[in-house]
Amino acid sequence: MKQVAIGTIILLTTVALEAGPYKCADPDTGVVTYSQTQCLGSSNDEIKISRSPTSAHDKDGQESCYAAIRARLKNPESMRVEAAGKMELDVIQYAGTKILAYKLPVVVNAKNSYGGYTGSKVWTCILGQNDKSVLGVLSP
C-alpha cells in the first residue's frame, strides 16, 4: 500500500512539474506575471525550472543561478559572467498563487553555435524566498 501511495505522489509531482511556469505579459498594460498555465491573450514565454537546492557555500543562490543559466546555453563551457545585479524581493505569480521571490539579474556573454561570442545579455534568475533555490530562469 505504501508503494502505491509513493508512486502516486511521484506521478503527481512529475505531472505538475512538466507544465510551465510561464512568464505572461499583458499586451495592454505590459504587466508581467508568472503562471503555471499558458497565458490567455498575451505572450507565453515558458520558464525552464531547475529546482536545485542551494548548498552551504551558496547561501545567496548565486552559484545555483549560474548553473541554471549554464544549462540553457548552447555552449555552457563558454559562459562568462560579466556582472551580477542586486537581488530584489518581488511578488510574482507562480503556480497559480502570488508568492514572494527574489529576482537576480545576471549579465552573461557566451558563445553561439558558430563559436562566436554573442555579446552581453541580461538573464534573470527567480529564486525562492526562504531557501533561495532556483525556481526559474528568464532568458533575454
N, C-alpha and C positions, 0 to 999 in steps of 0.2 A: 504494500500500500504506500509506503514511504517513497518507493521508486517512482510510482505513478505520479505522486504529488510533486516530487522534484522534477520529473520530466515535464510536467505541465508548466511549472514555473519557468523552467529554462525555455520552453517553447514560446510562452507568452512574452518573456523578456526579449527573445530574439525577434519576434514579430514586431514588438513595439520599437526596437532599435533600428529596424530596416527602413522605416519611413522617416523622411525629413531629418532634422528640422529644416525649415525654410526661412529665408530672410525675405520678408514681404515689404514692398514699398508701395504705399498708396499713390496712384498716379495723380490724384488731385491735390493732396496736401503734402506729399513727399514724406509722410510719417513712416518710419521703419519699425516693424515688429518682427518677432520670431515666433514661428508656429510649427507644430509637428505635421500639420496638414497643409496641402498646397493652398496658395493664396487665391482668392477669387477676385478677378478684375484688376490684378496688379502683377508685378514681376514675381517670378518664382526662382530664387537663387537657392539651390539646395546646399546645405552646410554639411560638410563631412564631420562625423562625430568621432572623436578619439578620446575615449574615457580612460586616459592614462592617469593613474593617481600620482600625485607628487611624492617624491621621496624626501628624506630628512634634509638632504643638501639642496633641495629645490623648493624651499618654503614659499617663494613668491610665484611659483608656477612658470617662471620664465623658460627654463630648460625644457619643460613639457610642451610649452608653446612652440619653441623652436623645433622640437621633434615632430609635432603635428604639422607644422608648415613644411618641413623637410619631406614628410611623407606624401605631400601633394605635388612636389616638383618633378619635372621630367628628369632632371639630373641632380638628385639630392646631395651628392658629394660636393657640388659646386656652390652651395648656398653660402652667401656672405651676409651676415647680419651687420648692417651699417649703423643702425640706431634702434633703440627701443624707447618708446614714448612712456608717458606717465600712465600708470594703471588707474583707471577710473571706475568707480562703482556706478552702475546704471540699472534701471528697471527694464527688463526685457520680457517679451512674450516667448515662453519656452514650454513645449509640450502642452499647450492649451492653458497655461497659467502664467501669471506675471510673477517673476522672481527677480531677486537682486543678484547681479552677476558683475564680474569685473571685465572690462574691455582693455586689452593691451595691444596698442598699435606697434608694429614692428616693421622697420624699413629693411627690405631684403633685395639683394641682387643675385641672380642665379643664371646659369646657362640654359639656353633653349635646346631643342633637339638638333640644331645645326652646330652647337658647340660655342656659340657666341653669347656673351652676357647681354641680358635684356634691358638693363637699366634698373634703377631703384624703383621699387614698388612697395606700397604700404599694405601689409596684411594685418588683420585684426583677429586676435585670439579672444574667445569668450571663455572665461574661467569661472568656476563655481565660487560662490561667496565664502563658504566655510573652508573647504579643503584645497581650493584653487586648482582643482583638476580641470583639464581641458574639456569643455562642453562642445566646442565647435570652432571652426576657423573660417573667416570670411576672406576670400581671395579678392585681389584687386580687379 
